[in-house]
Structure formats: structure tokens, C-alpha cells
Amino acid sequence: MQVIGRLVLFVAAVTFFYAWFVTKIPQSESLPPEEIKLDPETLTCAQVVEAGRKTLTSKGQCLVCHSIEPDPKARGPAFSGVGARAAKRRPGLTAPEYIYQSMTQPQAFVVEGYPPIMPPANKPPADLNEFEVSAVVDYLLSLGGSPTCELDRLKELLRAAAREAPKPAVDMASLSPADRGREIFLGKGTCMACHITPHNPNPQAIVGPDLSKVGSRRDADFIRKSILDPNADVTEGYPPGVMPPIFASLLTPEELNDVVAYLSSLR
């Protein structure tokens, strides 16, 4: 009985510690991507560049892996000065062509020293439309170089984006914790870029372990710890340092709990 009592106390202590831990790390407010309203009839280059900046930092989730200024902890190259470097990266490609290719075909050329982990920006989880990709290209060109801002083309892309039927919003409040976690996993968390689950059978998502049945082999405490401190226990065959330890600040405590519930349900 003493052994059982000690075990119960230990489990309770571990659970309390992780509940306390996530509340002590600064949390980002859970907000949808910033809405960008532009009029194609009065579109200016400055507006395009600003729209690109907002897309890169919000809907695009680019700063999950990249940084603006050099950061040794970043998983992707820093963006500062890329407008000047881009024209020299690949022979035969102009600076805007190289940046566009890097966003939509990121495995075509991988900067030395970085793993090939970036998903195409025009596919989920970022799922940027053609105007958004082009605006991000112009923003990146402005960092050390000059944006091209092909306004006639950009205006038509903006009109085309406006004609697209908006995707219906998910009523998160009506979902179970596991279903909310699935939506976060496939969206805000950007987890689907690196991990396969039954709801993300993407053959390119092999940067991290297949999580299709993770709930049958790992308990909720282990899953939570792996999200908060991904380098504490790295799955054999995968390099350490690829998954960033940012999810305590990217997700709210409630969202983290929902993701844990979703992964725990995969059996």
C-alpha cells in the first residue's frame, strides 16, 4: 500500500508541475491571422510590402522556423539581407524567382547547414494564396534589396483572391477537446508540416515521427513534455533540435491541453 501511495503522489506531483509550468511561461494570445484589407484599384507598392510583412508574421507562420535577424536557435535562415542575397543563390534565377521558388518548392534548393523541413507555403498548414505569396516575396525583397511590385499582376491576383469562396470558420466551442486539438494540430500549431496523423496523411510530413498511433504508446504526460521540451527525449532516428521549444508561447494552456487530448486519442 505504501508503494501505491507513493506512486499516486508522484503522478500527482508530475501532473501539477506541468500544469504549473505552462502557466509560468509567457503565452501568446490566441488570435486568427490578421485580416488584410486592400483595394485593388488603389493598391500601392508600400501596401503590398506591408501586406507581405503581416502575412509572413501571422498566417504564414514563417517565424516559427525563421528569424528576421540572425538567431543561432532558428531552424531556417534569417531573412535580414535576403533581398540582396537572393539573386546570387541559384544561377539562372532572379531574386524574386528564387524567393518564390523557395516558398512554393522549398526542397528545390536548401541553404547549406539547414534541414529540408519547410513545407510549401501555398499548401497547408500556411495555405497562402497567390497574392499572399507574391506579397511575401516583395516584402523579403525589401530586406536588403528592392521589391518588384508588379502592380498590374498583383491587382489581378488580389481580385482573384476576393472571388474565392471563404473557407467556413470552425466553431471551436462546439468541439470536444480532442477535436479542438486536431484543428490546432492541423492549423495554428503547424504540426502537420512535420508529423503524419490519420487526419494528415501527407507523405512529405516525415521530418518528425509518425504520430498516427502515438496515444497507444505514450501517455498524456509524456506527450505534453515532448511538446514543451522536444529535446528531452528525441525519438531514435530523428535528429535533436529540429522541433523548436516554442509551443508554450505559441499555444495557450487550453490549446496545449487540447493538442495533448487529440494526440492521446490516436490509437
N, C-alpha and C positions, 0 to 999 in steps of 0.2 A: 504493500500500500504506500509505503514511503517513496518508493521508486516512481509509482504512478503520480503521486502528488507532486514530486519534483519535476516530472516531465510536463505536467499540466502548467506548473508555474513557469517553466522555461518557455513553453509555447506562447503563453500569455505575455511574457516579457518581450519575446521577439516581435509578436504582433504589435504590442504597444510601441516598441522602438520604431518600427517602420511607419506607423501611423503618426508618431511624433515627428519623425524625420522629414516627411513630405510637407508638414505644415511649417517647418522652420526654414525651408529653402524658399527664396522669393519666387512667387508664382506669377505667370503671365495671365492676364485676363483673357478668358475665352471669348473671342470675338470673331465674326465672319470676316473674310477678306474685305479690305476697304473698297467700297464701291467707287469706281472711277467714272465720272460723267463727262463726256466730251461731245462737242457738236462738230460733226464732220465738215460743216460749211465754214466754220471759223477756226479750224484746227491749226495750231502753230507748232513749230519745231520744239519750242520750250515746253509746250503741253505734252508732246509725245515723250520727251525725255523724262519729264516728271511722272507721267503715267508708267513708264518703264521702271523707274525707281520704286514706285509704290507696288507695282506687280512683283518685282524681284523680292521685296521685303515682306509681302503679305501672301497673296495667292500662290506665288511661285515657290515659296518656302526655300528660296535659294540659300539663305543664311543658316539653314540647318547644317550645311556642309561647307559652305564658302564663308569667307570674311571679306570685308572691304579692304582693310589694311592687313598686311601680313600677320598671320597668327599661327604659331607652330602647332597649335591644337586643332586647327581646321583640317577637315578631311579632303578639301578641294583647294585649288589655287586661289589666292587672293585676287580681288577684282581691281585693286588700285593699279593704274597704269596699263590696264589691258587694252585700252583703245590704241595705245602706241605699239604694244607687243603683237597684237593680233595679226597684222599684215606680214609678220615675219615667221609665224608659226608653221604654216604649210605652204610650200611653193605652189604657185598657181592659184591660190585663193586670196582674194582681197580681205581686208579686215572685217567688213560686215559679213562676207561669205563664210569666213572662218568661225565667227561668233555664232552665226545662225546654225552652221553645221554642228558646232559644239553643243548647242542647245537641243537640236532635234535628232542628231545622230552622235550622241556623246562618246560612243565607243570607236568612232572613226579615227579619232586621234586623242590619246590620253597623255596628258602632261607627265613627263618623267617624274617619278617619286610619289605619284598618287595612284590609288587603286581604281580600277574601272567600275565604279559603283553608281555612277549617275544615271537615272532613268531619263528617257526623252521628256523634255519639258512640255511637249504638245500632247502627251498622253498622261493618264492618271499616274501618280496622285495629283500633280500640278494641273495637267489638262488645260494648258493655255491655248487660247485661240490664236489665229494667225496674226491678228493685230497686236495682241499682248506679247507674242514672241518678238515681233518686229520692234515694238516699243522698248522691250528689254534690250534688244540688240543696240538700239540707238542710245539708250542710257549707258550701256557698257562702253560704247564707242566714245562717249563723252568723258570717260575716265582716262585722261591722258591723250585723247585724240579728239576727233570731231564727228558728231553724228551726221549721217547722210540725210535723214529726214526726207524721204521721197514722199512728199505730202499728197500728191495725186493718188499714188498707190495706197498710202495709209488711210486716206479718206474713204476709199472704196472698201478697204478691209474693215474699217470702223462701221460703215453702212452694212456690210455683210454680217458682222457680229451682232448688230442691232436686230437684224432679221431672224437670227437664230432663236428658236423657242427656248425660253429659260428653263433650266432644269428645276423640277419641283423640289422645294425645300423639305428636308426630313424633319418631322415633328419629334424631336429627341425626347420630349417629356412623356410621350405616349409609349416609348420603347422600354423594354426590360434593360437592366444593367448590361447584360451580355450583348444585346442588340445595339445599345448605345456604344459599347466598346468596339463593336465591329465597324460602326460608322466612323469612329475616331481612328481606328487602325487603318481604314481604307482612305481616310481623308486627312484631317488635321495632323495626325501623328506621323504621316508619310511612311508608316511602317511597311506598306505594301511595296515600296520601292526595293526592299531588300529581302523580304520574307514571303514565302508561299504559305497560304492557308486555303481551306476549301472555298473561301469567298474571293480568293486571289490566286487562281491557278496560273499565274504569269511565269512562264519558263525563264524569263530574264531575272526574276527576283530570287537570285541564288547567292547574293552577297552574304546573307546571313542564313542560319539554319532554317530548314523547313519546319514550320510551326503547326502543320496540319493536325497533329495529334499530341501537341505539347501538354495538354491537360491530363493525358493518361500517364505521363512520365514525370511531370513536375508539379509540385503543389503551388498554391497561390503565393505563399511567402517567397518561394524561390523565383517565381515569375516576376513578382514585384521587385525583388532585389536585382534581378537581371536587367530590368528596365531602368532602375535608378542608378545602378552601378554595374554597367555591362561588362567591365573588365575584371570583375571579381571572380567570375567563373566562366571562362570562354570555352565554348563547345569545341571539342577536338576537330581539327581540320580547318578551322577558321582563324584568321589572324586577329590578335588583340588590337584594340584601338580603332577598329573600323566603325563600330556603333558609338556615337557620341554620348557622353553622360549629360545630356541636356534636357531630358524629359521631365525632370522635376520642375523645371522652369517653363518648358513648352506647354505642359498639361497642368490643369488644375488638379487638386487632390481627388475631386469627384471623377474627373475624366480618367485619371490613373486607375482608380478603383474599377471603373467600367472596362478599361482595356484588360485589366487582370481578370475580371469576370468573363470577358469574351474568350481570352486565351485558355482559361481554366475549363471552359465548356468544350474545347476542341479535343475530342476523344476518338 
